[in-house]
Amino acid sequence: MRENFDHAFELVIGVEGAFTDDRNDRGNWTSGVIGKGERKGTKYGVSAMSYPDLDIKNLTLEQAKDIYFKDYWSKVRCDDFPTGLDYLMFDMSVNHGTDGAGRFLQMAIGAVIDGSIGPRTLERVRLRNPVDIITETSVRRMMGYTEIKTFKDFGLGWTRRAFKVAATAIDMAQGPLDQSNTGFGLFRRVA
């Protein structure tokens, strides 16, 4: 839902952070190839590889938010997903591209794997439990990380991110906690 975008954006920006220009990260190069093109860096998760004509270093948070809504949230149709799954799909879109996010989801739900979120993919999503989809999609995501050549350099951070996002997405899907005492000091979900 559109109202979930602001919260999801805050969560993603909290991971993506400030300006970086690590010469060993292909995302910082306008060509997407280390050592080729111009090294403009990445800021707020907006990379030179994806936006070669953008002044990355001077990008404002508001500009980044506009890019995230148009090029990630809307492209993978996050408004059409249940709460929690919308956040997972958004985070994966930023981290893996919209096609990659679509493929991980489609692998998880047994849909045709083309990376495009269309009516058939959405129908399969509607037929399954959101927590199960979040779990399976997150597993596929983590497996995908291991196939990236730079996994040995960046894999620990990527895996931490995937675990945190999955846990948060599951919490979002399950709803708020009733923190009143249940007699055993346990919390239960509010219906």
Summary of the structure (lengths in Angstrom):
residues: 191
radius of gyration: 17.5
end to end distance: 19.1
largest distance: 62.6
contacts: 569
relative contact order: 0.11
helix: 58%
strand: 6%
